[in-house]
Amino acid sequence: MALERSYHQDDMLAAFTRLKAIAQRASFPTADERRHCLKHLEAALLRSEASLLSALQKDFGHRAS
């Protein structure tokens, strides 16, 4: 079953890719580099909040609490 990727998923993938590239380029990125990447990752996650919550509900909504 093929999964459709949304614009927000592409944003998140791009953010993770940037973090990975920084980690590979410099084993110890500066605090500023880490903050910069984390801010972008946070923004991507916040933009995707509704779709992430919907996916979680579909995956786990049927389970007893």
C-alpha positions as CSV (number, residue, x, y, z in Angstrom):
1,M,0.0,0.0,0.0
2,A,1.6,3.3,-1.1
3,L,1.4,6.2,1.3
4,E,0.7,9.6,-0.1
5,R,3.1,12.3,1.1
6,S,1.8,15.7,1.9
7,Y,3.4,19.1,1.6
8,H,4.0,19.0,5.4
9,Q,5.6,15.6,5.3
10,D,8.0,16.9,2.7
11,D,8.8,19.9,5.0
12,M,9.5,17.5,7.9
13,L,11.7,15.2,5.6
14,A,13.6,18.3,4.5
15,A,14.2,19.4,8.1
16,F,15.4,15.9,9.1
17,T,17.6,15.8,6.0
18,R,19.2,19.1,7.0
19,L,19.8,17.8,10.5
20,K,21.4,14.7,9.1
21,A,23.6,16.6,6.8
22,I,24.8,18.8,9.6
23,A,25.5,15.8,11.8
24,Q,27.5,14.1,9.0
25,R,29.4,17.3,8.1
26,A,30.4,18.2,11.6
27,S,30.1,15.7,14.4
28,F,29.6,18.5,16.9
29,P,27.5,21.3,15.4
30,T,27.5,24.6,17.1
31,A,24.7,25.5,19.5
32,D,23.5,28.1,16.9
33,E,23.4,25.5,14.2
34,R,21.4,23.1,16.4
35,R,19.0,25.9,17.5
36,H,18.5,26.9,13.8
37,C,17.7,23.3,12.7
38,L,15.4,22.7,15.7
39,K,13.5,25.9,15.1
40,H,12.8,24.7,11.5
41,L,11.9,21.2,12.7
42,E,9.5,22.7,15.3
43,A,7.9,24.9,12.6
44,A,7.4,21.9,10.3
45,L,5.9,19.8,13.2
46,L,3.5,22.6,14.1
47,R,2.4,23.0,10.5
48,S,1.8,19.3,10.4
49,E,0.1,19.1,13.8
50,A,-3.4,18.4,12.5
51,S,-2.4,15.7,10.1
52,L,-0.1,14.1,12.7
53,L,-2.9,14.1,15.3
54,S,-5.3,12.6,12.7
55,A,-2.8,9.8,11.9
56,L,-2.3,9.0,15.5
57,Q,-6.0,8.9,16.1
58,K,-6.4,6.5,13.1
59,D,-3.5,4.3,14.4
60,F,-4.3,4.3,18.1
61,G,-7.8,5.6,18.5
62,H,-9.3,2.2,18.6
63,R,-7.3,1.1,21.7
64,A,-8.6,1.2,25.2
65,S,-7.0,3.8,27.4
